[in-house]
Amino acid sequence: MKLNLQELAGKIHENAKAKGFYDNASDKNFVTHQTFEIIKEIGEMHEAYKKGRFAAELKSKETIESFEADIKDTFEDEMADVVIRMLDYMRYNGFEIAQPTILLPGEVLIDGHYWLSRECFRMINALNEIEDFFCRDIISHIYTIAHLFNVD
């Protein structure tokens, strides 16, 4: 499924504003806080993978109960959280949001855990330079991870 990330970012950002996430946007530490929240989500994604918490198939009817039982706090859910935080941040800063590129690894993926650790480190390192290019790069890393782990 190919999502319109530009449109999705708009919806995510409007929802975040409505829930009060931008009430303190004028605070001098706001950007630092937003950056840390992204790093936290990357860490939660890595931890879910390490603990083997993967999403189960949703039951026949998608409900809050089935989401909480089958998807919440899994690798796939945390991966989505990184994308949500990134798209919100990019929309807030007026960064260009383009379809991500899947960055196929140059080496054979022998040990998924260490490869994922390296990718998470690369994403966190990219956050040192908060510019639209680096934000798009993080989204591409998440799409790459999703592609390699067969996550839609």
Secondary structure, 3 states (H helix, E strand, C coil): CCCCHHHHHHHHHHHHHHCCCCCCCCCCCHHHHHHHHHHHHHHHHHHHHHCCCCCCCCCCCCCHHHHHHHCCCCHHHHHHHHHHHHHHHHHHHCCCCCCCCCCCCCCCCCCHHHHHHHHHHHHHHHCCCCCHHHHHHHHHHHHHHHHHCCCC
